[in-house]
Amino acid sequence: MSAHELSDDEYKRFCSLIYRSAGIRIADNKRVLIANRVRRRLRATGIDTFAAYYTFITTPAGAAEMPLFLDAITTNETYFYRDPQHYAWLVDEFLPGLAERSRHHKHPRNVRVWSAACSTGEEPYSIGLKVLAARALLPGWKTHILGTDLSGAALAAARAGVYDDRAVHLVPEAEKKRYFDEDAAARPRRWTARDELRELVTWKPHNLMLPLREDPFDCIFIKNVLIYFDAESKKAVVRNVLALMAKNGYLVVGPTEGIYTMLDSLTKVKPWLYQKQS
Ligand SMILES: C[S@@+](CC[C@H](N)C(=O)[O-])C[C@H]1O[C@@H](n2cnc3c(N)ncnc32)[C@H](O)[C@@H]1O
């Protein structure tokens, strides 16, 4: 076997490391995929062999490389308004509902939403666009949208807020014009989120396997991230996420999460929407 092939043993060690670090269970048939992704890090670090790279990232000297390794392993696929029904609910039901409760002094004049595993930012910015669309209902309200992800590279892209046509293909033209600067000369064409939208979102690196120190959220999005987690990891994530749900708060769950059986303490409102009762 050449130094650039991943042996069975090495593959198992990397899989175990990924599981311990991120809760992600890599299937037995992903050896080529993992080898290709780790190989990118070999090139970037100038390390010759998988074995030497493994040793490096598991010692204190390689601590800074660990997040870059996990970046290379994880999949960041996302786009604005993925699952449009979630955003229709946000603007037609969730935000008007909060405004109504606030009128009856049952909710403060602020809205807190967490996009857990936000990747390159399309999800929290989509939430921001809906808050802007409902602004007339929420005069003088404070908005706090938090985007967190394990991947530092994804968060850096989120902060930059620059997107291609594919990322914004579901954003209506009027919203694109109003909340993005278009760089039509760039190839591919680019859309940069304007300050009005960017100011609504803050970003934080965070591993969902760990508790997050934050005040409770009125709504939490957890979508397209837990597909590769095993039951134990999912349970840990669900525990951490539920700990941050406000009374009457909502959980928006993606189609691949596979956590429905772990949400008994919540009321199911729609197949993808759960609420914590007060
Ligand atoms: C496919 S993206 C989903 C983005 C967005 N939620 C959506 O549905 O479009 C999955 C994201 O989960 C992140 N991720 C994977 N494991 C994680 C973990 N243990 N903690 C936090 N984020 C994680 C990845 O870095 C990636 O950006």
The ligand as a Tripos MOL2 file, in Angstrom:
@<TRIPOS>MOLECULE
LIG
   27    29     1     0     0
SMALL
NO_CHARGES

@<TRIPOS>ATOM
      1 C1        -25.4370   20.5850    5.4130 C.3       1 LIG1
      2 S1        -25.0370   21.9100    6.4900 S.3       1 LIG1
      3 C2        -26.6630   22.4380    6.9730 C.3       1 LIG1
      4 C3        -26.8180   23.9460    6.9240 C.3       1 LIG1
      5 C4        -28.2310   24.4700    7.2040 C.3       1 LIG1
      6 N1        -28.6720   24.1190    8.5390 N.3       1 LIG1
      7 C5        -29.2060   23.9540    6.1820 C.2       1 LIG1
      8 O1        -30.0680   23.1280    6.5210 O.co2     1 LIG1
      9 O2        -29.1430   24.3600    5.0150 O.co2     1 LIG1
     10 C6        -24.4510   21.0110    7.9130 C.3       1 LIG1
     11 C7        -23.5650   21.8370    8.8380 C.3       1 LIG1
     12 O3        -23.4320   21.1480   10.0750 O.3       1 LIG1
     13 C8        -22.1540   21.4610   10.6080 C.3       1 LIG1
     14 N2        -21.8330   20.4720   11.6510 N.ar      1 LIG1
     15 C9        -21.4920   19.1660   11.5220 C.ar      1 LIG1
     16 N3        -21.2650   18.6140   12.7240 N.ar      1 LIG1
     17 C10       -21.4720   19.5890   13.6550 C.ar      1 LIG1
     18 C11       -21.3910   19.6470   15.0790 C.ar      1 LIG1
     19 N4        -21.0440   18.5780   15.8010 N.pl3     1 LIG1
     20 N5        -21.6600   20.8290   15.6800 N.ar      1 LIG1
     21 C12       -22.0020   21.9180   14.9660 C.ar      1 LIG1
     22 N6        -22.0950   21.9320   13.6240 N.ar      1 LIG1
     23 C13       -21.8320   20.7850   12.9710 C.ar      1 LIG1
     24 C14       -21.2520   21.4140    9.3940 C.3       1 LIG1
     25 O4        -20.0620   22.1250    9.6030 O.3       1 LIG1
     26 C15       -22.1540   22.0250    8.3040 C.3       1 LIG1
     27 O5        -21.8890   23.3920    8.1390 O.3       1 LIG1
@<TRIPOS>BOND
     1     1     2 1
     2     2     3 1
     3     2    10 1
     4     3     4 1
     5     4     5 1
     6     5     6 1
     7     5     7 1
     8     7     8 2
     9     7     9 1
    10    10    11 1
    11    11    12 1
    12    11    26 1
    13    12    13 1
    14    13    14 1
    15    13    24 1
    16    14    15 ar
    17    14    23 ar
    18    15    16 ar
    19    16    17 ar
    20    17    18 ar
    21    17    23 ar
    22    18    19 1
    23    18    20 ar
    24    20    21 ar
    25    21    22 ar
    26    22    23 ar
    27    24    25 1
    28    24    26 1
    29    26    27 1
@<TRIPOS>SUBSTRUCTURE
     1 LIG1         1 GROUP 0 **** ****
